[in-house]
Amino acid sequence: MRKIAAADGAIGQVLGCHYLLSFSARFFGGADLAARVERESAAGQWCWGGGLSPASHG
């Protein structure tokens, strides 16, 4: 993660958001939901790249 972000900060941010959001089912859902989301995500090769920016105002 750090090596990627050091080479390209934008790609590092997308990867960080992917990791955070892809684990959200584990944090907020039950074991069954987490297993299903992770299975479908892997099978569909989903990119969980939603934007999170503490600096944005709106």
Contacts in CASP RR format, 6 or more apart in sequence:
PFRMAT RR
TARGET T0000
AUTHOR 0000-0000-0000
METHOD contacts of the structure
MODEL  1
MRKIAAADGAIGQVLGCHYLLSFSARFFGGADLAARVERESAAGQWCWGG
GLSPASHG
1 12 0 8 1.000
1 15 0 8 1.000
1 16 0 8 1.000
1 19 0 8 1.000
4 11 0 8 1.000
4 12 0 8 1.000
4 15 0 8 1.000
5 11 0 8 1.000
5 12 0 8 1.000
5 13 0 8 1.000
5 15 0 8 1.000
14 47 0 8 1.000
14 49 0 8 1.000
17 48 0 8 1.000
17 49 0 8 1.000
17 50 0 8 1.000
17 51 0 8 1.000
17 52 0 8 1.000
18 47 0 8 1.000
18 48 0 8 1.000
18 49 0 8 1.000
19 48 0 8 1.000
20 48 0 8 1.000
20 52 0 8 1.000
21 48 0 8 1.000
21 49 0 8 1.000
21 50 0 8 1.000
22 38 0 8 1.000
22 41 0 8 1.000
22 46 0 8 1.000
22 48 0 8 1.000
25 33 0 8 1.000
25 34 0 8 1.000
25 37 0 8 1.000
25 38 0 8 1.000
26 34 0 8 1.000
40 46 0 8 1.000
41 48 0 8 1.000
END
